[in-house]
């Protein structure tokens, strides 16, 4: 019975996994990772310059700099809730309805003191949640900027290598053009003389192949 061939991993999955960042434990850990990358950016740039072809661009998304702790998950939920258009529409229509019904029914007349009190109470929490969201967006932007910078360094080094190759090709073509246009007749005669001398030595006297000298 033939032995079963072990399943090989999908190279595209492996390569994609190596391009992505691992999610940090907390948002503070994401900030520390960014600071670490900035401190070692010069060393990373030198590694990329040494072998730009081995560099793999990294895909950086907002979720790659979001923590996985309980507080970070709560922050994700608050940001999604506060940034929803459904919440915006609900609050807008609710305020308009409150202003109309409060005056008509009489439970909150102009200048709507109860409505203003209710709206002012969560403002501090909302402002803090907005700052948390802004900090996360800034962290994702910084991480993405570092990844783009590394990619540009690799592309720049490969472009320099290509330019060096093209310059070398231009020099070789110039030499061949000079050789073909100016020195070709004289060089042909010299090459033919060298070939005849080599054949004479190899063939030996009388055209017979030369015998190797006996080993004493």
PERAHU-V560846 format. One record per run of one state. SS is the DSSP state (A for helix, B for strand, O for the rest). FROM is the first residue (numbers start at 0). TO is the last residue. If there is no record, write none. Layout:
ss=SS from=FROM to=TO
ss=SS from=FROM to=TO
This chain:
ss=O from=0 to=9
ss=A from=10 to=18
ss=B from=19 to=19
ss=O from=20 to=25
ss=A from=26 to=38
ss=O from=39 to=39
ss=A from=40 to=49
ss=O from=50 to=50
ss=A from=51 to=53
ss=O from=54 to=57
ss=B from=58 to=58
ss=O from=59 to=60
ss=A from=61 to=64
ss=O from=65 to=68
ss=A from=69 to=81
ss=O from=82 to=83
ss=A from=84 to=104
ss=O from=105 to=111
ss=A from=112 to=120
ss=O from=121 to=121
ss=A from=122 to=180
ss=O from=181 to=182
ss=A from=183 to=202
ss=O from=203 to=203
ss=A from=204 to=206
ss=O from=207 to=215
